Amino acid sequence: MLYVYFINQLVLLEALLSETFSHSRLGCFENCKHQYKLKYRDKIRVERDTIERFLGSMVHLTLEYTYKKANFEKVAPDKGQVVGLFGWYWRRKWNDNIIIVKRQYSKEHYRSIGEKAVARYFDQYAPFTQNKILGLEQKLNIKLDPDGLRVMTGVIDRIDEKPDGSVDIVDYKTGMNPPNQKQIDEERQLALYQIGVKELVGERKIRLVWNYLMSGIEFTSERSDAQLEALKKDTLLLIEEVESTTVFDKHPSALCNYCEYLNHDDGKGGVLCDGKL
């Protein structure tokens, strides 16, 4: 029996080490361990999305296509066409699994603010060829240790090479409430991406850029080598905490209304989560 126990533990350890972590996965654990268990341990998939996430996806698709046309096909974008493209994506991909949490707003309200965000972005950044595009929706591996035993993954909205040879890591945000500069300077996601981008571009100056599309505000920040090393250590410790966790408590908050598991049938006469302790 002891032999079987150790074999089972080794199998579990191997499975944990083979798991791929991302910033969003770690964020899920930090926000609610119960949601994390359902999504990443139990691997329960629910066909449900919020209109805020859907809106963000449609804006991302629109900007990705626009930058491709402008930079790789050398087609000058037209504002009306770009805004129309957002509407086309919206109509084509809309489905009945998208929920509206804030009942005071309609589907058309969200579509309208998406169109306005795309139009504003066009006014700010057209013709979209100021920098050389190194990557669009670029998949990335992020080594957290020298031997590469711990590798995270990420997807970067855009990587730009500026005329002076420096590099911008650009992230589009569609949240309604922009953060302050202090929060930006402590933000983890793009700093993790910088670790991976350094492997690709070498020792160049790298700037982190957040485009808050709903307000038209752009934030920038930079990280030193010392800050990146500290981030690696902190992230490794967080991953160790995730892997050693055996009790996945609920963490009721306003975010529960946006959770795909809230009040979803568990197939056993109950629900996956009721949003209560």
C-alpha positions, -999 to 999 in steps of 0.1 A, spaced: 0 0 0 29 24 8 44 17 -26 10 25 -43 8 57 -23 42 69 -35 34 60 -71 2 80 -69 21 110 -54 47 108 -82 19 108 -108 3 138 -92 36 157 -90 43 149 -127 8 162 -136 13 194 -116 47 201 -132 33 195 -166 5 221 -160 9 254 -179 2 286 -159 -7 320 -173 -14 354 -157 -51 348 -160 -49 314 -144 -30 328 -114 -55 357 -112 -84 333 -111 -67 315 -81 -62 348 -63 -98 360 -69 -116 327 -60 -101 294 -53 -134 276 -58 -137 290 -93 -101 279 -99 -108 244 -89 -138 241 -111 -120 255 -141 -85 242 -138 -86 211 -116 -120 197 -124 -118 211 -160 -155 219 -161 -163 239 -193 -194 261 -193 -207 277 -225 -213 311 -210 -198 345 -214 -204 380 -202 -211 408 -227 -180 427 -213 -157 399 -223 -175 396 -256 -171 433 -262 -134 431 -255 -129 401 -278 -146 420 -307 -125 451 -302 -93 429 -301 -103 412 -334 -110 445 -350 -77 460 -341 -57 429 -350 -72 429 -385 -67 466 -389 -30 464 -380 -25 434 -403 -41 452 -433 -21 484 -426 13 468 -420 14 435 -439 -9 442 -468 -1 479 -470 -38 488 -472 -45 522 -457 -74 518 -432 -106 539 -435 -123 549 -403 -158 539 -415 -146 505 -426 -128 499 -393 -159 508 -373 -180 488 -397 -157 458 -392 -163 459 -355 -201 458 -362 -196 428 -386 -176 408 -360 -203 417 -334 -232 404 -355 -213 373 -367 -202 361 -333 -231 371 -311 -248 341 -295 -274 333 -268 -248 322 -243 -237 358 -237 -252 373 -205 -258 409 -195 -251 413 -158 -259 450 -156 -296 448 -166 -299 486 -169 -279 484 -201 -289 468 -234 -270 448 -259 -271 478 -282 -256 500 -255 -225 478 -254 -222 476 -291 -224 514 -293 -197 520 -268 -175 494 -286 -180 513 -319 -171 546 -301 -140 530 -286 -128 518 -320 -135 552 -337 -116 570 -309 -87 546 -312 -86 553 -350 -84 590 -344 -56 586 -319 -34 560 -337 -41 560 -375 -25 552 -399 -11 524 -376 22 522 -394 43 544 -371 62 514 -358 73 481 -371 50 453 -360 70 424 -344 39 405 -333 1 405 -332 -17 382 -308 18 369 -302 20 336 -282 48 337 -257 67 314 -234 80 329 -201 108 312 -183 107 317 -146 139 297 -137 173 294 -154 167 258 -163 134 264 -180 116 239 -157 89 265 -149 75 281 -181 44 303 -182 25 312 -214 9 344 -226 -6 361 -256 5 397 -263 -19 419 -282 9 437 -300 47 440 -300 61 471 -317 96 480 -327 100 518 -326 122 538 -350 150 540 -323 151 502 -319 133 501 -286 103 478 -281 68 484 -269 46 456 -254 11 468 -260 -21 456 -242 -57 466 -251 -80 470 -221 -117 475 -224 -125 479 -187 -147 510 -179 -126 521 -149 -89 529 -157 -64 523 -129 -39 549 -116 -2 551 -124 8 534 -91 -14 504 -100 0 503 -135 36 503 -121 27 473 -99 8 454 -126 20 418 -131 8 407 -166 29 429 -189 59 426 -167 57 388 -171 54 393 -208 86 414 -207 105 385 -193 95 364 -224 100 392 -249 136 398 -237 143 362 -248 132 373 -283 146 408 -287 177 407 -264 189 436 -243 168 464 -258 149 490 -240 113 477 -234 83 498 -226 50 485 -213 19 501 -228 -17 498 -218 -44 513 -240 -76 518 -221 -100 519 -251 -132 530 -234 -116 562 -221 -88 567 -247 -62 568 -219 -27 554 -225 -5 543 -196 32 534 -199 56 518 -174 91 503 -174 106 475 -153 143 471 -142 161 438 -144 160 437 -106 122 441 -106 118 413 -132 139 389 -111 118 397 -80 87 391 -101 100 357 -111 105 347 -75 71 360 -64 54 342 -93 72 309 -85 60 312 -49 25 318 -60 26 288 -83 39 267 -54 9 279 -33 -15 270 -61 -1 235 -64 0 228 -26 -36 240 -21 -61 213 -11 -90 234 2 -106 256 -24 -128 280 -5 -153 303 -22 -147 340 -21 -180 358 -26 -177 392 -42 -191 414 -69 -171 393 -94 -194 364 -87 -220 379 -110 -195 375 -139 -186 339 -131 -196 313 -156 -203 288 -128 -227 309 -108 -260 290 -104 -251 266 -132 -266 232 -130 -241 206 -117 -260 177 -131 -267 163 -96 -296 184 -86 -276 213 -74 -255 241 -88 -217 244 -93 -216 276 -72 -243 297 -55 -220 326 -48 -223 321 -10 -200 309 17 
